[in-house]
Amino acid sequence: MTPYNDWGVKLSRGRQLLSYLTIPEYFARTVERFPDRAAVGNTKDHPGEPDKISFNELDRLSARLAVGLAKFGIKKGDRVAIMSRPRVRFAAATLGILRLGGWMVPLDPTLAKPEAETLLEKSGAKMVFAPGELFDRLPKDGPTLIDLDDRERTPFSSLLQDGVPPAVEISEDDIALLVYTSGTTGNSKGVLLSHRNITADVEACIAVMPITEQDVFLTIAPWHHILGLTVSLFLPLYTGAFTLYTDEYRAISKFLAKYGVTVFIGVPKLYHAMYEKLMNQVRTGLLGRVMLALAPKLVGNKVKESLTGGKLRFFVSGSAPLDPKVSRGFRRLGIGLLEGYGLTETSPVVSFCDPFSPKGGSVGRPLPGIEVKLINTRPDGVGELLVRGPTVMQGYYQNEAATREVIDPDGWFHTGDLAFIDDDGEIFLKGRAKNVIVLESGKNVYPEEIEWELSRIPYVEEVLVRGEEEQGHEVVKVIIYPNRARLEADGHLEDAHEVIWQEIKRRQLRLAPHKRIRRKSDVILVDTPFPKTSTMDIKRHLYRGGNGIPDA
C-alpha cells in the first residue's frame, strides 16, 4: 500500500530524476505572476532601504546589483559572502549573486574575528556584504567589503548600476550556496548546495505544506542558517509569499499582529517560553482553568485572534528537538505546530509532521522524493538515520575525504543522528551519534572548535568538550586534564580551577557567544589523562555527549 501523509499527498519512496528550475528561474516566474505583491520586509529601520519591497522592485534591485557586481569582476563560480541579519538588501544581494552564477556564502554576523577570517579564507570569497558596524571583525586586506548601510568603504548603493545583467548560463546542477557548518580554524566544513538541492527542497515542502501568495512569514531563524534561508527566504520567493525577520523577541507579538502573520518560524527555546507564559496566564483565573479543561480550542481561538487577528495558520519549529509536552499542548488548543528535521547537508528539510499531529516528538514522514532508512539498528529499533534524494548536498568544499565519509557509493547521506521509524513511517529522533551539541536556541556547537581554542591555554594538557542535559536543556561542559607541572611552576597548583577558568574566559572571546562555557561549574578538572585510541584520539564514546551514553 502506498503511504500517504496527513495532507493526502502521495509519498514517493523511489529515487527520482526530475528536472528543477534554478533559483533565478523560479524567482523570475514569481515576479511575472505577482509583480506588485510585497516580497520582503524590514522590521528594523535601515536608512536608504525600504520597509518592504515588491517582487518587481526586488527583481529590479537585484538586476542593478548584478550589473554592478559584473563590472566589479564577479563572475560565475566566484564566492561572495553575506555577513548580516536578514533584511531587504540581504535578499537583493543573494539574488544578484545567484543570477551571475556566483556562490553565495552566508556567514553568522556574531562570529568572532578569527572565525570570520578563517571562513573567508577557506571559501576564497572575493567580496563580503556586511553592515559597516561589523567591519572591525573582517579582514582589512582581502575580500572587498561592501557596506549594506552605505556608510563605510564601498557603499551598497554604489554597486547599483543601470543596464542589463550579463547573460549567464546556469544549470540546476551548478552550485548556489557554500554554507559552513562550523567556524573553527581547524574543523570547518563547507557544504556545497546546488540550485537543484534548494529548489527540490522548496518544492517538496510546498507539496505537503501548501503555501500561497496570501501567506505572510515572520521568522527568527536567520538567513545564515540554512533553515531560515530555505524556509523563510527561498520558499516565499518561490510561492509569492511575504517574508519578514526579527531578532527582537519582545516585539514578536507586535509584529504578528501588525503584519497579519500566517506562518511563524521559531526555535524550541522560544516555543517553550511562549507556552509556559500562556499557561500561566490562562491558569491565573478560575474561568481560564475551566475553559482550558472543557473547551481548549476556544482558548486557542482567542490566542490566535489576539496574536494575528485570527490569521495564524501554524508555527514552525526546527533546528533542535521540541519538548513533546509543548507541541501537544499547542495542538490541543487548536494552534498548529509543525516540527521538522533536517541538516545543512540536506538543504535542509528532510521531514516534518502535520501541524496537528497527535504524536508528540514525531518529526513526520520524509518529504516527497526523499528516502530514509536506518542502519546499525539496535534491538529497540533505534539506528543511524540515512537520507537519499535530490536535496542531499554535492559534497564538502575542497574536502573529498570528508564527503566520502558521509555519502556512500549508493548516494546515502549518513546523518550521524539516531532515530526510530514507526509503522506509519514517521521519524522520532533519539539522539546524536555525532559530536555536535545542539543548544535549545537551535545553534550548533562543535566540541572540536572549543577544544582547539582551549588547548592553547598553557595550563591545559588535554581537553574534551561535551553536551550535558540540565533541566531538560543541553548545556556545554568542558573536562580538562590540567598541565600540573606548569601550574606548579607558576604557583597555581592550589587554585588551579580558578586560574584555568579565568584563562578560559579570556581565550573563548575568540569564539561566538553561543559557543562559550557559561559557568565555572561547567569546567571539570580530572586527575588522569583521557583514554585514547591507537591513533591517540580521545575515546569520546566513553563520555556522555548529549546522546545518552553514560559517563566513563
C-alpha positions in Angstrom: 0.0 0.0 0.0 1.4 3.4 -1.0 1.7 5.6 2.1 0.0 9.0 2.3 0.7 11.8 4.7 -1.8 13.8 6.5 -2.3 16.3 3.7 -3.3 13.5 1.3 -0.1 13.8 -0.8 1.4 10.6 -2.2 4.9 10.0 -0.9 7.4 8.6 -3.4 9.8 6.1 -1.9 11.7 5.7 -5.1 14.7 7.6 -6.5 13.6 10.4 -8.8 15.4 12.0 -11.7 13.4 15.2 -12.1 14.3 18.5 -13.7 14.2 21.5 -11.4 14.3 25.3 -12.0 17.3 27.3 -10.9 16.6 29.9 -8.1 16.8 32.8 -10.6 14.4 31.0 -13.0 11.7 30.4 -10.4 12.1 33.9 -8.9 11.6 35.3 -12.4 8.4 33.2 -12.7 7.2 34.6 -9.4 7.9 38.2 -10.5 5.8 37.6 -13.6 2.9 36.2 -11.6 2.9 38.6 -8.6 4.9 41.7 -9.6 3.2 44.1 -7.2 2.9 41.8 -4.2 5.2 42.5 -1.2 8.2 40.2 -1.2 10.5 41.1 1.7 10.1 43.5 4.5 12.3 45.0 7.3 11.2 45.2 10.9 14.0 47.5 11.7 14.8 50.8 10.2 17.7 50.9 7.7 18.3 54.3 6.3 18.0 54.3 2.5 16.4 50.9 2.5 12.6 50.5 2.1 10.5 49.0 4.8 9.2 46.5 2.3 9.8 45.8 -1.4 7.6 44.2 -4.0 8.7 41.3 -6.2 9.1 43.6 -9.2 11.1 46.1 -7.2 13.3 43.3 -5.7 13.9 42.0 -9.2 15.0 45.4 -10.5 17.2 46.0 -7.4 18.9 42.6 -7.8 19.3 43.2 -11.5 21.0 46.6 -11.0 23.2 45.0 -8.3 24.1 42.2 -10.7 25.2 44.7 -13.3 27.4 46.4 -10.7 28.9 43.1 -9.5 29.7 42.1 -13.0 31.5 45.4 -13.6 33.4 44.7 -10.4 34.6 41.5 -11.8 32.3 39.0 -10.1 31.6 36.0 -12.5 30.2 32.5 -12.5 31.7 30.4 -9.7 33.0 33.3 -7.7 32.3 33.2 -4.0 30.6 36.2 -2.4 29.8 36.3 1.3 27.0 37.9 3.2 27.5 38.5 6.9 24.3 40.2 8.1 21.0 39.7 9.7 18.1 39.3 7.3 16.9 42.4 5.5 15.8 43.7 2.1 19.3 44.2 0.9 20.4 40.7 2.0 17.7 39.3 -0.3 18.7 41.6 -3.1 22.4 40.7 -2.7 21.6 36.9 -2.7 19.6 37.2 -5.9 22.2 39.4 -7.5 25.0 37.0 -6.8 23.0 33.9 -7.9 21.9 35.5 -11.2 25.6 35.8 -12.2 26.2 32.2 -11.3 28.1 33.1 -8.2 28.1 31.1 -5.0 26.5 32.9 -2.0 28.4 32.3 1.3 26.2 33.1 4.3 28.1 33.9 7.5 26.9 34.3 11.0 27.1 38.0 12.0 28.0 37.0 15.5 31.2 35.3 14.5 34.4 36.4 16.3 37.1 38.0 14.1 39.3 34.9 13.9 36.3 32.7 12.9 35.2 35.1 10.2 38.7 35.5 8.8 39.1 31.7 8.7 35.9 31.1 6.8 36.6 33.9 4.3 40.0 32.4 3.6 38.7 28.9 3.3 35.9 30.0 0.9 38.1 32.2 -1.2 35.4 34.9 -1.1 36.1 37.9 -3.4 33.6 40.1 -1.7 31.7 40.4 1.6 28.4 42.2 2.1 28.0 43.4 5.7 26.8 46.4 7.7 29.7 48.7 8.5 29.4 48.0 12.2 30.9 44.5 11.5 33.9 45.7 9.5 36.2 45.6 12.5 35.6 41.8 12.6 36.5 41.4 8.9 40.0 41.4 7.3 41.3 44.7 6.2 43.2 43.1 3.4 41.4 40.5 1.4 37.8 40.4 0.1 36.2 43.7 -1.0 33.9 44.9 1.8 30.5 46.2 0.8 28.7 48.2 3.4 25.0 47.4 3.4 24.3 50.6 5.3 26.2 52.8 2.8 28.5 54.3 5.5 31.8 52.6 5.1 34.3 51.7 2.4 32.3 50.7 -0.8 28.6 51.5 -0.2 26.0 49.0 -1.4 24.3 51.7 -3.4 27.5 52.3 -5.4 27.1 48.9 -7.0 23.6 49.7 -8.3 24.2 50.2 -12.0 21.7 50.7 -14.8 21.8 48.2 -17.7 21.1 44.6 -18.4 23.0 41.9 -16.3 25.2 39.7 -18.4 23.6 36.5 -19.7 25.0 33.7 -17.7 24.1 30.0 -18.4 23.2 28.5 -15.1 22.3 24.8 -14.7 20.3 23.3 -11.9 23.5 21.3 -11.0 25.5 24.5 -10.6 26.4 25.5 -7.0 24.2 28.1 -5.5 25.4 28.2 -1.8 28.5 27.4 0.2 27.3 27.0 3.8 29.8 26.4 6.6 28.8 24.0 9.3 31.2 25.5 11.9 33.6 28.4 12.4 36.7 27.0 13.9 40.1 27.3 12.4 40.8 23.6 12.0 37.4 21.8 11.5 35.0 23.9 9.4 33.4 22.2 6.5 31.8 24.0 3.6 28.6 22.4 2.4 28.0 22.7 -1.4 24.3 23.1 -2.3 23.2 23.3 -5.9 20.2 25.1 -7.4 18.6 21.6 -7.7 19.2 21.0 -4.0 17.4 24.1 -2.9 14.5 24.0 -5.4 13.9 20.3 -4.8 13.6 21.0 -1.0 11.3 24.0 -1.5 9.0 22.1 -3.9 8.9 19.1 -1.6 8.0 21.3 1.3 5.2 23.0 -0.6 3.8 19.6 -1.8 2.8 18.8 1.8 2.6 22.2 3.3 0.5 24.3 0.8 1.9 27.9 0.9 0.5 30.6 -1.4 1.0 34.2 -2.2 -1.5 35.0 0.5 0.8 33.9 3.3 2.9 36.1 5.5 6.0 34.7 7.1 7.7 36.0 10.2 10.9 34.3 11.2 13.5 34.5 14.0 15.6 31.9 12.1 18.4 34.0 10.5 19.4 33.5 6.9 23.0 32.5 7.6 21.3 29.3 9.0 20.1 27.0 6.2 16.7 26.6 7.9 16.0 30.3 7.8 17.5 30.7 4.3 15.5 27.9 2.7 12.2 28.1 4.6 11.8 31.8 5.1 13.5 33.2 2.0 13.7 30.8 -0.9 10.3 29.2 -0.2 8.5 32.6 -0.1 10.3 33.7 -3.2 9.0 30.6 -4.9 5.4 31.0 -3.8 4.9 34.8 -3.8 4.5 35.0 0.0 5.7 38.0 2.0 8.6 37.3 4.5 10.0 39.3 7.4 12.6 38.7 10.1 13.1 39.9 13.6 15.6 39.2 16.4 13.5 41.3 18.9 11.8 38.6 20.9 9.8 41.1 22.9 8.4 42.6 19.7 7.2 39.3 18.2 3.6 39.8 19.4 3.6 43.3 17.9 4.8 42.1 14.5 2.5 39.1 14.4 -0.5 41.5 14.8 0.9 44.3 12.6 1.6 42.2 9.6 -1.2 39.6 10.0 1.3 36.7 10.1 0.1 33.3 8.9 3.3 31.3 9.4 5.7 31.9 12.2 9.2 30.2 12.2 10.9 29.9 15.6 13.1 27.6 17.7 12.2 25.4 20.6 13.6 27.8 23.2 11.0 30.4 22.1 8.1 28.0 21.9 8.9 26.6 25.4 8.8 30.1 26.8 5.7 31.1 24.9 3.8 28.0 26.1 4.8 28.4 29.7 3.8 32.1 29.7 0.4 31.2 28.0 -0.4 28.5 30.5 0.5 30.8 33.4 -1.8 33.5 32.1 -4.7 31.1 31.4 -4.5 29.4 34.8 -4.4 32.6 36.9 -8.2 32.7 36.9 -11.0 30.2 37.6 -12.7 30.9 34.2 -9.4 30.3 32.4 -8.8 27.0 34.2 -12.4 25.8 33.4 -12.1 26.8 29.7 -8.8 25.1 29.4 -10.2 21.9 30.7 -13.6 21.9 28.9 -13.0 23.9 25.7 -9.3 24.2 25.0 -9.9 25.2 21.3 -11.9 28.2 22.4 -8.9 29.3 24.4 -6.7 28.7 21.3 -9.0 30.8 19.1 -8.8 33.7 21.5 -5.0 33.4 21.4 -4.9 33.4 17.6 -7.3 36.3 17.4 -5.2 38.4 19.8 -2.0 37.5 18.1 -2.8 37.9 14.4 -6.5 38.7 14.1 -7.2 35.0 13.6 -4.9 34.8 10.5 -2.2 32.5 12.1 -2.1 29.1 10.3 0.7 27.4 12.3 4.0 27.7 14.0 7.1 26.0 12.5 9.8 24.7 14.8 13.2 23.4 13.7 17.0 23.3 14.5 16.6 21.5 17.8 14.2 19.0 19.5 11.0 20.3 20.8 9.5 19.2 24.1 6.6 16.9 23.2 4.6 18.4 26.0 4.8 21.8 24.3 3.8 20.5 20.8 0.9 18.5 22.2 -0.2 21.5 24.4 -0.3 23.9 21.5 -2.2 21.4 19.3 -4.7 20.7 22.0 -5.5 24.4 21.8 -6.1 24.2 18.1 -2.8 26.0 17.4 -0.9 24.1 14.7 2.8 23.5 15.4 4.8 21.9 12.7 8.1 20.3 13.8 10.7 19.4 11.2 14.0 17.7 10.8 16.9 18.4 8.6 20.6 19.2 8.3 22.7 21.7 6.3 23.8 18.8 4.1 20.1 18.1 3.1 19.2 21.7 2.2 17.9 21.3 5.0 14.4 19.8 5.4 14.1 16.0 5.4 10.7 15.7 7.0 8.1 17.5 9.0 4.9 16.5 10.8 1.3 17.5 10.4 0.8 20.8 12.4 -1.9 19.0 14.4 -0.3 15.6 14.7 -1.3 13.7 17.9 2.2 12.2 18.0 4.3 14.3 20.3 8.0 14.0 19.4 7.4 13.0 15.8 9.2 15.0 13.0 6.9 13.3 10.5 7.5 11.4 7.3 10.2 12.2 4.8 9.2 14.7 2.1 8.2 13.5 -1.4 11.2 12.3 -3.3 13.3 11.9 -0.2 14.2 8.4 1.1 15.3 7.5 4.6 16.4 4.3 6.2 18.1 3.1 9.4 21.4 1.2 9.7 23.1 -0.5 12.7 19.6 -0.8 14.2 19.6 -1.8 17.9 17.0 -4.2 19.5 14.8 -1.2 20.4 14.5 -0.2 16.8 16.8 2.8 17.0 19.6 3.1 14.4 21.5 5.7 12.5 19.3 7.7 10.0 20.4 7.8 6.4 18.9 10.1 3.8 18.9 10.0 0.0 17.4 12.2 -2.6 17.7 15.4 -4.7 18.2 17.6 -1.6 21.5 15.9 -0.5 24.5 18.2 -0.9 27.0 18.0 -3.7 29.8 17.4 -1.1 32.1 19.4 1.2 34.1 22.1 -0.5 37.7 21.0 -1.2 37.3 18.1 1.2 36.7 14.9 -0.8 37.7 12.7 2.1 35.1 14.1 4.4 32.5 13.8 1.7 33.2 10.1 1.2 32.9 9.6 4.9 29.2 10.7 4.9 27.9 9.9 1.4 28.3 6.3 0.4 28.6 4.9 -3.2 24.8 4.5 -3.3 24.1 8.1 -2.6 23.0 7.7 1.0 23.9 10.5 3.4 24.9 9.3 6.8 23.4 11.8 9.2 25.0 10.7 12.4 21.6 11.1 14.1 19.9 8.2 15.9 16.2 7.7 15.1 13.3 5.3 15.3 10.8 5.0 12.5 7.3 3.8 13.5 4.8 1.8 11.5 3.4 4.9 9.9 6.8 5.9 8.6 7.1 8.8 11.0 10.6 9.6 12.3 11.4 10.0 16.0 14.8 11.4 16.8 16.5 9.7 19.7 19.9 11.4 20.0 23.1 12.2 18.1 25.8 9.9 17.1 27.9 12.7 16.0 29.7 15.0 18.4 27.7 18.1 17.6 25.9 19.7 20.5 22.5 21.3 19.6 21.5 24.0 22.0 17.9 24.9 22.9 18.3 28.0 20.7 18.9 25.8 17.7 22.5 26.7 17.3 25.1 24.0 16.8 28.2 23.8 18.9 31.0 21.7 17.6 33.2 20.4 20.5 36.4 20.5 18.3 36.0 24.2 17.9 36.1 24.9 21.6 38.7 22.2 22.3 41.1 23.8 19.7 40.9 27.2 21.4 41.2 25.9 25.0 44.0 23.5 24.1 46.2 26.6 23.6 46.0 27.5 27.2 49.3 26.7 28.8 47.7 25.1 31.9 45.6 22.7 29.7 47.2 19.4 28.9 44.1 17.6 27.4 40.6 18.8 26.9 37.2 17.3 26.0 34.0 19.3 25.4 30.7 17.6 25.8 27.0 18.4 26.0 25.1 17.5 29.1 21.4 17.9 29.8 20.3 20.1 32.7 16.7 20.8 33.5 15.7 19.5 30.0 18.2 21.7 28.1 21.5 20.9 26.6 24.5 22.8 28.0 28.2 22.9 27.1 30.7 21.5 29.6 34.4 21.0 29.4 36.5 18.3 31.0 40.2 19.2 31.4 43.3 17.2 32.3 45.5 20.1 33.5 49.2 20.6 33.0 50.1 20.3 36.7 53.8 20.8 36.1 53.1 24.2 34.5 50.6 25.1 37.3 53.1 24.2 40.0 55.9 26.2 38.3 53.7 29.2 38.2 52.5 28.7 41.8 48.9 27.9 40.9 48.5 24.3 41.9 46.3 25.1 44.8 44.0 27.5 42.8 44.1 25.6 39.5 40.4 25.6 38.9 40.1 29.4 39.3 43.2 30.1 37.2 42.0 27.8 34.4 38.5 29.3 34.5 40.0 32.8 34.1 42.1 31.7 31.2 39.1 30.1 29.6 37.0 33.3 29.8 39.8 35.2 28.1 40.5 32.6 25.4 36.9 32.0 24.4 36.4 35.6 23.5 37.7 34.4 20.1 34.5 32.3 19.8 31.0 33.3 19.0 28.9 33.9 22.3 26.8 30.7 22.0 30.0 28.5 21.9 31.4 29.8 25.2 31.4 28.0 28.5 29.0 29.8 30.8 29.9 28.9 34.3 32.9 27.9 36.3 30.9 24.9 37.5 30.8 23.7 33.8 34.6 23.3 33.9 35.6 19.9 35.3 39.2 19.0 36.2 40.3 15.4 36.2 43.3 13.7 37.7 44.2 11.3 34.9 44.6 11.6 31.1 41.7 10.6 28.9 41.6 7.1 27.5 42.7 7.2 23.8 42.7 5.1 20.7 45.8 3.8 19.0 46.0 7.0 17.0 45.9 9.0 20.2 42.4 10.2 19.7 40.3 10.6 22.9 37.7 7.9 23.2 34.7 10.2 23.1 32.2 7.3 23.3 33.2 6.8 26.9 31.9 10.2 27.8 28.3 11.5 27.5 28.0 13.9 24.6 24.3 14.7 24.6 23.4 11.2 23.1 22.6 9.3 26.2 26.0 7.5 26.5 26.9 7.1 30.2 30.0 8.8 31.6 33.3 6.9 31.6 
